[in-house]
Amino acid sequence: MYILKTVRSIAISLVAILWMQSLNAQNDDSIKEEGLYKDFKTELMWKAKVKIANMINVGESKRGVRRVIPITGGTFEGSKIKGEVLPGGEDWQLVRPDGDTELYARYLLKTEDGHVIQVINRALIHVGNQGKEFYCKSALDLEAPINSPYDYLNHAIFIGTLEMPKINPGEEPYVIIGVYKLL
């Protein structure tokens, strides 16, 4: 029994070593390729007009100022998908001591043909000196029903943009979220 365990342990170690060597060889080849990760390409999946309610200021926490913005509804549309933003989601925000704001939004989309997709959107907002260096980008985790026409959303990486348009008098507050598939 001891010999069998020893042989099994050696075999697993050899497989691990060969696998690591294979990865290192692939990485060496990748490094040689010019611009492999230099210029990512994206495909716009949809733009969402997400309606929001008044901010709830939770207050100062050990990590910074915490606030929550309820998501009250909205719409989204792209070349292969469209529907509504369901009410009930929230955008939890943290204004860090360095002035940057981290966003963690979780909400649901319902497609026009009735499928519900979960969205988790993590963003970072940075406003540099006198507002000249505005940066706002996000990474999204999409979870679509497996047996639906939107299963393809489960098999890619998505990044996003956030626009805060000027709200006209009498208009409900909203933000525009662009969702892009990383190709």
C-alpha positions as CSV (number, residue, x, y, z in Angstrom):
1,M,0.0,0.0,0.0
2,Y,2.9,2.4,0.9
3,I,4.5,1.8,-2.5
4,L,1.3,2.5,-4.3
5,K,0.8,5.8,-2.5
6,T,4.4,6.7,-3.2
7,V,4.1,5.9,-6.9
8,R,0.9,7.9,-7.1
9,S,2.5,10.9,-5.3
10,I,5.5,10.8,-7.7
11,A,3.1,10.6,-10.7
12,I,1.1,13.6,-9.5
13,S,4.3,15.6,-8.9
14,L,5.6,14.8,-12.4
15,V,2.3,15.8,-14.0
16,A,2.3,19.1,-12.1
17,I,6.0,19.8,-13.1
18,L,5.2,19.1,-16.8
19,W,2.1,21.2,-16.7
20,M,4.1,24.1,-15.1
21,Q,6.8,23.8,-17.8
22,S,4.1,23.9,-20.5
23,L,2.6,27.0,-19.0
24,N,6.0,28.7,-18.8
25,A,6.8,27.8,-22.4
26,Q,3.4,29.3,-23.4
27,N,4.1,32.4,-21.4
28,D,7.5,32.8,-23.0
29,D,5.9,32.6,-26.5
30,S,3.2,35.0,-25.4
31,I,5.8,37.6,-24.2
32,K,7.5,37.4,-27.6
33,E,4.2,38.2,-29.5
34,E,4.0,42.0,-30.0
35,G,1.1,43.7,-28.2
36,L,-0.7,40.5,-27.1
37,Y,-2.5,42.3,-24.3
38,K,-1.6,45.8,-25.4
39,D,-4.8,46.7,-27.2
40,F,-7.9,44.8,-26.1
41,K,-10.9,45.0,-28.5
42,T,-14.5,45.2,-27.3
43,E,-18.0,44.8,-28.6
44,L,-20.8,46.9,-27.3
45,M,-23.5,44.6,-25.9
46,W,-26.0,47.2,-24.6
47,K,-26.5,50.6,-23.1
48,A,-28.8,50.8,-20.1
49,K,-30.7,53.8,-18.8
50,V,-30.8,53.0,-15.1
51,K,-33.2,55.0,-13.0
52,I,-32.1,55.8,-9.5
53,A,-33.6,57.1,-6.3
54,N,-32.2,59.6,-3.8
55,M,-28.9,58.6,-2.2
56,I,-29.0,57.2,1.4
57,N,-26.0,58.4,3.3
58,V,-25.0,55.7,5.7
59,G,-22.1,57.8,7.0
60,E,-18.5,57.5,8.0
61,S,-17.2,53.9,8.4
62,K,-13.8,52.4,9.1
63,R,-13.2,52.3,5.3
64,G,-14.6,55.7,4.3
65,V,-18.0,57.3,3.7
66,R,-20.6,54.7,2.9
67,R,-23.7,55.5,0.9
68,V,-26.4,53.5,-1.0
69,I,-28.4,54.5,-4.2
70,P,-31.5,52.4,-4.8
71,I,-32.1,51.3,-8.4
72,T,-35.8,51.9,-9.3
73,G,-36.0,50.6,-12.9
74,G,-35.0,51.6,-16.4
75,T,-34.4,50.1,-19.8
76,F,-31.5,48.5,-21.8
77,E,-31.0,47.8,-25.5
78,G,-28.3,46.4,-27.7
79,S,-28.0,44.7,-31.1
80,K,-29.0,41.2,-29.7
81,I,-30.8,42.0,-26.5
82,K,-33.2,44.5,-24.9
83,G,-35.6,44.8,-22.0
84,E,-36.1,46.5,-18.7
85,V,-34.0,47.1,-15.5
86,L,-36.1,45.7,-12.7
87,P,-36.6,47.8,-9.6
88,G,-35.1,46.6,-6.3
89,G,-31.4,46.7,-7.0
90,E,-28.9,48.9,-5.2
91,D,-25.6,50.6,-5.8
92,W,-23.5,50.4,-2.6
93,Q,-20.8,53.1,-2.7
94,L,-17.7,53.7,-0.6
95,V,-15.9,57.1,-0.8
96,R,-12.4,56.1,0.3
97,P,-10.1,58.3,2.3
98,D,-8.0,59.0,-0.8
99,G,-11.1,60.5,-2.5
100,D,-11.8,57.6,-5.0
101,T,-15.2,56.0,-5.0
102,E,-15.8,52.3,-5.2
103,L,-19.2,51.2,-6.5
104,Y,-20.8,47.8,-6.0
105,A,-24.1,47.6,-7.8
106,R,-26.3,44.5,-7.9
107,Y,-29.5,44.4,-9.9
108,L,-31.6,42.4,-12.4
109,L,-32.4,42.8,-16.1
110,K,-35.5,41.2,-17.7
111,T,-35.3,40.7,-21.4
112,E,-38.2,41.4,-23.7
113,D,-38.8,37.6,-24.0
114,G,-38.9,37.1,-20.2
115,H,-35.5,35.9,-19.2
116,V,-33.9,37.4,-16.0
117,I,-30.2,38.2,-15.9
118,Q,-28.3,39.1,-12.7
119,V,-25.8,41.9,-13.0
120,I,-23.0,42.6,-10.5
121,N,-21.2,45.8,-11.5
122,R,-18.0,46.9,-9.6
123,A,-16.7,50.3,-10.6
124,L,-14.0,52.8,-9.6
125,I,-14.4,56.5,-9.9
126,H,-11.4,58.7,-9.7
127,V,-11.5,62.5,-10.0
128,G,-8.0,64.0,-10.2
129,N,-6.8,67.5,-9.5
130,Q,-9.6,70.0,-10.1
131,G,-11.6,67.3,-11.9
132,K,-9.3,67.2,-14.9
133,E,-8.5,63.5,-14.6
134,F,-11.9,61.9,-14.5
135,Y,-11.8,58.1,-14.6
136,C,-14.8,55.7,-14.3
137,K,-14.7,52.1,-15.5
138,S,-16.2,48.9,-14.3
139,A,-16.0,45.1,-14.4
140,L,-19.3,43.3,-14.7
141,D,-20.3,39.8,-13.7
142,L,-23.4,38.6,-15.7
143,E,-25.4,35.6,-14.8
144,A,-27.9,34.5,-17.4
145,P,-30.1,31.4,-17.4
146,I,-28.3,28.4,-18.9
147,N,-31.1,27.2,-21.1
148,S,-31.8,30.6,-22.6
149,P,-30.8,32.6,-25.7
150,Y,-28.5,34.6,-23.4
151,D,-26.3,31.8,-22.2
152,Y,-23.5,33.3,-24.2
153,L,-23.3,36.0,-21.5
154,N,-22.0,33.4,-19.0
155,H,-18.9,32.7,-21.1
156,A,-17.1,36.1,-21.4
157,I,-15.6,39.0,-19.5
158,F,-17.5,42.3,-19.6
159,I,-16.3,45.8,-18.8
160,G,-18.4,48.9,-18.5
161,T,-18.7,52.7,-18.6
162,L,-20.8,55.0,-16.5
163,E,-22.2,58.3,-17.7
164,M,-24.0,60.7,-15.4
165,P,-26.1,62.9,-17.7
166,K,-27.5,66.3,-16.8
167,I,-31.0,65.7,-15.6
168,N,-33.7,68.0,-17.0
169,P,-36.3,69.6,-14.6
170,G,-39.1,67.1,-13.8
171,E,-37.0,64.2,-15.1
172,E,-36.3,61.1,-12.9
173,P,-32.6,60.8,-12.1
174,Y,-30.7,58.1,-14.1
175,V,-27.3,57.0,-15.2
176,I,-26.2,55.4,-18.5
177,I,-24.3,52.2,-18.2
178,G,-22.4,50.8,-21.3
179,V,-21.7,47.1,-21.2
180,Y,-18.9,45.8,-23.5
181,K,-17.7,42.3,-24.1
182,L,-13.9,41.9,-24.0
183,L,-12.9,40.1,-27.2
